[in-house]
Amino acid sequence: MTNSAIQAITGHPVAVQSITVLGATGSIGDSTLDVVARHPDRFRIFALTANTDVEKLAALALKLRPRYAVLRDEGAAEQLHALLRQRGSATEVLAGEAGLIQVAVHAEVDTVVAAIVGAAGLSATFAAVEAGKRILLANKEALVMAGHLFMDAVAASGAVLLPLDSEHNAIFQCLPLAPGVASGGLAQMGVRRILLTGSGGPFRETPLDQLARVTPAQAIAHPNWSMGPKISVDSATMMNKGLELIEACWLFEATPDQVQIVVHPQSVVHSMVEYVDGSVLAQLGNPDMRTPIAHALAWPRRIDAGVGALDLIAKGRLDFQAPDYQRFPCLVLARQAILRGDTAPAVLNAANEEAVAAFLSGRLRFIDIPEVIEQTLAQADIVEPHTLADVQRADVAARDLALAVIARQSLSLQPL
């Protein structure tokens, strides 16, 4: 429904959302901008950010004409500034963490799409929450690292928190209340448990003795979804599902025992909610991130996402199975981390990021990723975080520990 149609029915104009996209050059950014372009009467782009991709951010700035373009890398920002000036663009270029925070909290911004991958997105996303913005959260690491602080800030500021991960967005659609709204937990909503689905990635049926020879190219070739390299590797190890378990606990006031992970190879059922009366509500759809993005952008209304209709007859069957914890030890590590609490999830996330980066660069075997995480958790000091700075210190310390473990593992791989 267009703004003009809504205005004709209600008699009230519908405000155009001013949007900052944190992580505009990634896969979530691409999908967000596609949905936004389909509804120019509802949304306008205020700011776009990226890490180092000068060429792509320049092309987006020239096309969309945002007020600001931000590159986290200051050298890249200087290149972007020069390039945009050459093209006669009026877009102002900002740099670094300060630039990301500035466009996340700006008074003209209504909605912040938090799509920066990993811990790099924590500070700007947290600042947007404290500023009371409408947050469309794809950066699961913000909740993994600082869940208690993050949700407390949502409650204090009145921010609206809407999940973009397909699984958490599906759960949200199956629950009566939005995340961050005081509900008294799942029991108060009559919910018995959350069924968090995952495809199992490209190695769901690969013989275990072959996993040591997995290459980065094989690991990022997801059978259903188009994602960036880091997230694709997380899917292959199912660490993405472990991180989503932690995220779900914070978003929906759930205990780890109330979240069951279910392997669903077709990626059609994006998650389910089981109620105490025996009802199970599921959200289904084609595996296309534009669906949860459109849902969150327009919530509580619905808009066209450009996604084709789901043909269940053509799909033929939907399969479900329990995860193989021997194949996917990262699931065990994630559950242990959320049960341990305090900074353990932040340490888990930091070690995983470093291990995945080492694997993608050829310094670590695929099967060594969980080993790095387990050793880092065993060596790290786990403390109760009282501020975001406490979380960030734990993150830095965990990365140092993980890099030391990776160095030892890499040395063992060198030929004698």
C-alpha positions as CSV (number, residue, x, y, z in Angstrom):
1,M,0.0,0.0,0.0
2,T,1.4,3.4,-1.0
3,N,1.7,6.4,1.3
4,S,-1.0,8.2,-0.7
5,A,-3.4,5.2,-0.4
6,I,-2.8,5.1,3.4
7,Q,-3.4,8.8,3.6
8,A,-6.6,8.5,1.7
9,I,-7.9,5.8,4.1
10,T,-6.7,7.4,7.4
11,G,-6.9,11.0,6.5
12,H,-3.3,11.4,7.9
13,P,-0.1,11.8,6.0
14,V,2.5,9.0,6.4
15,A,6.0,10.3,7.2
16,V,8.9,9.3,5.0
17,Q,11.5,7.4,7.0
18,S,15.0,8.8,6.9
19,I,17.4,5.9,6.9
20,T,21.1,5.3,7.7
21,V,22.5,2.0,6.4
22,L,25.5,0.9,8.5
23,G,27.2,-1.6,6.1
24,A,25.7,-0.5,2.8
25,T,28.1,-2.4,0.6
26,G,27.4,-5.9,2.0
27,S,24.7,-8.4,1.1
28,I,22.2,-7.0,3.7
29,G,23.0,-3.5,2.4
30,D,22.3,-4.5,-1.2
31,S,19.0,-6.1,-0.2
32,T,18.0,-3.1,1.9
33,L,18.7,-0.6,-0.9
34,D,16.7,-2.8,-3.3
35,V,13.6,-2.7,-1.1
36,V,14.0,1.0,-0.4
37,A,14.2,1.7,-4.2
38,R,10.8,0.1,-4.7
39,H,9.2,2.6,-2.3
40,P,10.6,6.0,-2.9
41,D,7.4,7.6,-1.3
42,R,8.1,5.8,2.0
43,F,11.9,5.9,2.5
44,R,14.9,8.1,1.8
45,I,18.5,7.4,2.3
46,F,20.2,9.8,4.7
47,A,23.6,8.1,5.1
48,L,25.5,5.1,3.8
49,T,28.6,3.5,5.4
50,A,31.2,0.9,4.6
51,N,34.5,-0.3,5.7
52,T,37.0,0.2,2.8
53,D,35.0,-0.3,-0.4
54,V,35.6,3.1,-2.0
55,E,34.4,2.3,-5.5
56,K,31.1,0.7,-4.5
57,L,30.2,3.3,-1.9
58,A,31.1,6.1,-4.4
59,A,28.7,4.5,-7.0
60,L,25.9,4.3,-4.4
61,A,26.5,7.9,-3.2
62,L,26.4,9.2,-6.8
63,K,23.2,7.2,-7.5
64,L,21.3,7.8,-4.2
65,R,22.7,11.2,-3.2
66,P,22.7,10.7,0.6
67,R,23.7,13.5,2.8
68,Y,26.6,11.5,4.3
69,A,28.9,8.7,3.2
70,V,31.1,7.2,5.8
71,L,34.1,4.9,5.5
72,R,35.5,3.3,8.6
73,D,39.0,3.3,7.1
74,E,40.3,6.9,7.2
75,G,42.6,6.5,4.2
76,A,39.7,5.1,2.1
77,A,37.6,8.0,3.2
78,E,40.1,10.4,1.8
79,Q,40.0,8.6,-1.5
80,L,36.2,8.6,-1.5
81,H,36.1,12.4,-0.7
82,A,38.4,13.1,-3.7
83,L,36.4,10.8,-6.0
84,L,33.0,12.4,-5.1
85,R,34.4,15.9,-5.5
86,Q,35.6,15.0,-8.9
87,R,32.1,13.9,-9.8
88,G,30.5,17.0,-8.4
89,S,28.7,15.2,-5.6
90,A,27.4,17.2,-2.7
91,T,27.5,14.1,-0.3
92,E,29.7,14.9,2.7
93,V,32.3,12.2,3.5
94,L,33.0,11.2,7.1
95,A,35.6,8.8,8.5
96,G,36.2,6.3,11.3
97,E,34.2,5.2,14.3
98,A,33.2,8.8,15.0
99,G,31.7,9.2,11.6
100,L,29.7,5.9,12.0
101,I,28.3,7.1,15.3
102,Q,27.5,10.6,13.9
103,V,25.2,9.2,11.2
104,A,23.7,6.7,13.5
105,V,22.5,9.2,16.1
106,H,21.8,12.2,13.8
107,A,18.6,14.1,14.7
108,E,17.2,13.7,11.1
109,V,17.6,9.9,11.2
110,D,14.5,7.8,12.0
111,T,15.8,4.3,11.2
112,V,19.2,2.7,11.4
113,V,19.9,-0.5,9.5
114,A,22.7,-2.2,11.5
115,A,24.3,-4.4,8.9
116,I,28.0,-4.2,9.7
117,V,29.4,-7.7,10.2
118,G,31.0,-8.6,13.4
119,A,32.2,-6.6,16.4
120,A,33.0,-3.6,14.2
121,G,29.3,-2.6,14.3
122,L,28.9,-2.6,18.0
123,S,29.7,1.0,19.0
124,A,27.6,2.6,16.3
125,T,24.6,0.3,16.8
126,F,24.7,0.8,20.6
127,A,24.9,4.6,20.0
128,A,21.8,4.4,17.8
129,V,20.0,2.5,20.5
130,E,20.9,5.1,23.2
131,A,19.6,7.8,20.8
132,G,16.2,6.0,20.7
133,K,16.2,5.2,17.0
134,R,14.3,2.6,15.2
135,I,16.9,-0.2,14.9
136,L,16.7,-2.8,12.2
137,L,19.3,-5.3,13.6
138,A,21.3,-7.6,11.3
139,N,24.4,-7.2,13.4
140,K,23.8,-10.2,15.7
141,E,27.2,-9.7,17.4
142,A,25.9,-6.6,19.1
143,L,23.6,-8.7,21.2
144,V,26.0,-11.6,21.5
145,M,28.7,-9.4,22.9
146,A,26.6,-7.0,25.0
147,G,23.2,-8.4,25.3
148,H,22.3,-7.2,28.8
149,L,23.7,-3.7,28.3
150,F,22.1,-3.6,24.8
151,M,18.6,-4.5,26.0
152,D,18.8,-2.3,29.0
153,A,19.6,0.6,26.7
154,V,16.6,-0.3,24.5
155,A,14.3,-0.1,27.5
156,A,15.8,3.1,28.8
157,S,15.8,5.0,25.5
158,G,12.5,3.8,24.0
159,A,14.3,2.6,20.9
160,V,12.3,0.2,18.6
161,L,14.3,-2.9,18.0
162,L,13.3,-5.0,14.9
163,P,15.4,-8.1,13.9
164,L,16.5,-8.6,10.3
165,D,18.1,-12.0,10.6
166,S,15.6,-14.2,8.8
167,E,15.2,-16.5,11.8
168,H,14.7,-13.9,14.4
169,N,12.4,-11.9,12.1
170,A,10.4,-15.1,11.7
171,I,10.1,-15.6,15.4
172,F,9.1,-11.9,15.8
173,Q,6.3,-12.5,13.2
174,C,5.1,-15.5,15.2
175,L,5.0,-13.7,18.6
176,P,2.4,-11.2,19.8
177,L,4.9,-8.6,21.0
178,A,7.9,-6.8,19.5
179,P,11.5,-7.5,20.9
180,G,12.4,-5.2,23.8
181,V,8.7,-4.8,24.9
182,A,8.4,-5.9,28.5
183,S,6.6,-9.2,28.3
184,G,7.7,-11.1,31.4
185,G,9.3,-13.7,29.2
186,L,7.9,-16.4,26.9
187,A,5.7,-18.0,29.5
188,Q,3.6,-14.8,29.8
189,M,2.9,-15.0,26.1
190,G,1.9,-18.6,26.4
191,V,5.0,-19.8,24.5
192,R,6.6,-23.1,25.4
193,R,9.7,-22.9,23.2
194,I,11.3,-21.3,20.1
195,L,12.3,-23.6,17.2
196,L,15.3,-21.9,15.5
197,T,15.9,-23.4,12.1
198,G,19.1,-23.6,10.1
199,S,20.0,-25.2,6.8
200,G,23.1,-27.1,8.1
201,G,25.2,-25.4,5.5
202,P,27.2,-27.0,2.6
203,F,28.8,-29.7,4.8
204,R,25.7,-31.1,6.4
205,E,26.3,-34.6,4.9
206,T,30.0,-34.4,4.1
207,P,31.9,-37.4,5.6
208,L,33.6,-36.2,8.8
209,D,37.0,-37.4,7.6
210,Q,36.8,-35.0,4.7
211,L,36.2,-31.8,6.6
212,A,40.0,-31.4,7.3
213,R,40.4,-30.7,3.5
214,V,37.6,-28.2,3.1
215,T,38.7,-25.1,1.2
216,P,37.4,-21.5,1.8
217,A,35.8,-21.6,-1.7
218,Q,33.8,-24.7,-0.7
219,A,32.8,-23.2,2.7
220,I,31.4,-20.0,1.3
221,A,29.3,-21.8,-1.3
222,H,26.0,-21.9,0.6
223,P,23.4,-24.0,-1.0
224,N,20.4,-21.6,-0.3
225,W,21.5,-18.1,0.7
226,S,23.7,-15.5,-0.9
227,M,25.9,-14.1,2.0
228,G,29.3,-12.6,2.6
229,P,32.3,-14.8,3.3
230,K,32.4,-14.6,7.1
231,I,28.7,-15.3,7.5
232,S,28.9,-18.1,5.0
233,V,31.7,-19.8,7.0
234,D,29.7,-19.3,10.1
235,S,26.8,-21.2,8.4
236,A,29.2,-24.0,7.4
237,T,30.3,-24.5,11.0
238,M,26.8,-23.6,12.3
239,M,28.3,-21.0,14.6
240,N,25.8,-18.7,13.0
241,K,23.1,-20.7,14.7
242,G,25.0,-20.7,18.0
243,L,25.2,-16.9,17.8
244,E,21.5,-16.7,16.9
245,L,20.7,-18.9,19.9
246,I,22.4,-16.2,22.1
247,E,20.7,-13.4,20.2
248,A,17.3,-15.1,20.6
249,C,17.7,-15.4,24.3
250,W,18.2,-11.6,24.6
251,L,15.6,-10.5,22.0
252,F,12.8,-12.7,23.3
253,E,13.6,-13.0,27.0
254,A,14.2,-16.8,26.6
255,T,16.4,-19.2,28.4
256,P,18.8,-21.4,26.4
257,D,16.5,-24.4,27.2
258,Q,13.6,-22.6,25.6
259,V,15.4,-22.4,22.2
260,Q,15.7,-25.6,20.2
261,I,17.9,-25.7,17.1
262,V,16.4,-27.6,14.2
263,V,18.2,-28.4,10.9
264,H,16.0,-27.7,7.9
265,P,17.9,-28.1,4.7
266,Q,15.4,-26.3,2.4
267,S,15.5,-23.0,4.2
268,V,11.8,-22.4,3.6
269,V,10.6,-22.5,7.3
270,H,12.6,-19.7,8.8
271,S,11.7,-20.5,12.4
272,M,8.8,-21.5,14.5
273,V,7.2,-20.8,17.9
274,E,5.4,-23.5,19.9
275,Y,2.7,-22.4,22.3
276,V,1.5,-24.2,25.4
277,D,-1.8,-25.2,23.8
278,G,0.1,-27.3,21.2
279,S,-0.1,-24.8,18.4
280,V,3.1,-24.2,16.4
281,L,3.3,-21.1,14.3
282,A,5.8,-20.9,11.5
283,Q,7.0,-18.2,9.1
284,L,7.7,-19.5,5.6
285,G,9.1,-17.9,2.5
286,N,11.7,-18.1,-0.2
287,P,15.3,-17.7,1.1
288,D,15.6,-14.0,0.3
289,M,16.7,-11.4,2.8
290,R,14.4,-8.8,1.2
291,T,11.4,-10.4,2.9
292,P,12.5,-9.8,6.6
293,I,14.0,-6.4,5.5
294,A,10.7,-5.3,4.0
295,H,8.8,-6.5,7.0
296,A,11.0,-4.6,9.4
297,L,11.1,-1.4,7.3
298,A,7.4,-1.2,7.0
299,W,6.3,-2.7,10.4
300,P,3.6,-2.8,11.5
301,R,2.4,-2.6,7.8
302,R,3.4,-4.8,4.9
303,I,5.0,-3.7,1.6
304,D,6.2,-5.4,-1.5
305,A,9.7,-6.8,-1.2
306,G,10.3,-7.9,-4.8
307,V,10.4,-11.5,-3.7
308,G,8.6,-14.2,-5.7
309,A,5.8,-16.3,-4.3
310,L,6.6,-19.4,-2.5
311,D,5.6,-22.5,-4.5
312,L,5.2,-25.3,-1.9
313,I,4.1,-27.8,-4.5
314,A,7.3,-27.2,-6.5
315,K,9.3,-27.6,-3.3
316,G,7.7,-31.0,-2.8
317,R,8.9,-31.7,0.8
318,L,10.2,-30.0,3.9
319,D,12.6,-31.9,6.1
320,F,13.7,-31.4,9.7
321,Q,16.3,-33.1,11.8
322,A,18.3,-32.7,15.0
323,P,21.8,-31.1,14.6
324,D,24.8,-33.4,14.7
325,Y,26.9,-32.0,17.5
326,Q,30.0,-34.0,16.6
327,R,29.9,-32.4,13.1
328,F,29.0,-28.9,14.5
329,P,30.9,-28.5,17.8
330,C,30.4,-24.7,17.6
331,L,26.8,-25.2,18.6
332,V,28.0,-26.7,21.9
333,L,30.5,-23.9,22.5
334,A,27.8,-21.2,21.9
335,R,25.4,-22.8,24.3
336,Q,28.1,-23.2,27.0
337,A,29.0,-19.5,26.5
338,I,25.5,-18.2,27.0
339,L,25.1,-20.5,30.1
340,R,28.3,-19.2,31.5
341,G,27.3,-15.6,30.9
342,D,29.2,-12.4,31.6
343,T,31.8,-11.8,28.9
344,A,31.9,-15.4,27.7
345,P,29.7,-14.7,24.6
346,A,31.9,-11.8,23.7
347,V,35.0,-14.0,23.9
348,L,33.3,-16.7,21.9
349,N,32.5,-14.1,19.2
350,A,36.0,-12.6,19.1
351,A,37.7,-16.0,18.9
352,N,35.3,-17.1,16.1
353,E,36.0,-13.9,14.1
354,E,39.7,-14.4,14.3
355,A,39.5,-18.1,13.5
356,V,37.2,-17.6,10.5
357,A,39.5,-14.8,9.2
358,A,42.5,-17.2,9.5
359,F,40.7,-20.0,7.7
360,L,39.7,-17.6,4.8
361,S,43.3,-16.5,4.5
362,G,44.6,-20.1,4.4
363,R,46.3,-19.9,7.9
364,L,43.9,-22.4,9.6
365,R,42.1,-25.6,8.7
366,F,38.3,-25.6,8.7
367,I,38.2,-28.2,11.5
368,D,40.5,-26.0,13.7
369,I,38.0,-23.2,14.0
370,P,36.1,-24.7,17.0
371,E,39.4,-25.7,18.5
372,V,40.6,-22.1,18.5
373,I,37.4,-21.0,20.1
374,E,37.4,-23.6,22.8
375,Q,41.0,-22.9,23.8
376,T,40.4,-19.1,23.8
377,L,37.4,-19.6,26.1
378,A,39.4,-21.8,28.4
379,Q,42.2,-19.2,28.7
380,A,40.2,-16.0,28.9
381,D,39.2,-14.1,32.0
382,I,35.4,-14.1,32.1
383,V,34.1,-11.0,34.0
384,E,30.8,-9.3,34.5
385,P,30.7,-6.3,32.1
386,H,29.2,-3.0,33.5
387,T,29.9,-0.8,30.5
388,L,30.4,-1.1,26.8
389,A,34.1,-0.4,27.4
390,D,34.3,-3.6,29.6
391,V,32.9,-5.6,26.7
392,Q,35.3,-4.0,24.2
393,R,38.3,-4.8,26.5
394,A,37.2,-8.4,26.7
395,D,36.9,-8.5,22.9
396,V,40.5,-7.2,22.4
397,A,41.9,-9.6,25.0
398,A,40.1,-12.5,23.5
399,R,41.4,-11.7,20.0
400,D,45.0,-11.6,21.3
401,L,44.5,-15.1,22.9
402,A,42.9,-16.4,19.7
403,L,45.7,-15.1,17.5
404,A,48.2,-16.9,19.7
405,V,46.3,-20.1,19.4
406,I,46.0,-19.6,15.6
407,A,49.8,-19.0,15.4
408,R,50.5,-22.3,17.1
409,Q,48.0,-24.1,14.9
410,S,49.5,-22.5,11.8
411,L,53.0,-23.5,12.8
412,S,51.9,-27.1,13.1
413,L,50.6,-27.1,9.6
414,Q,54.0,-26.0,8.1
415,P,56.0,-28.9,6.4
416,L,58.9,-30.1,8.4
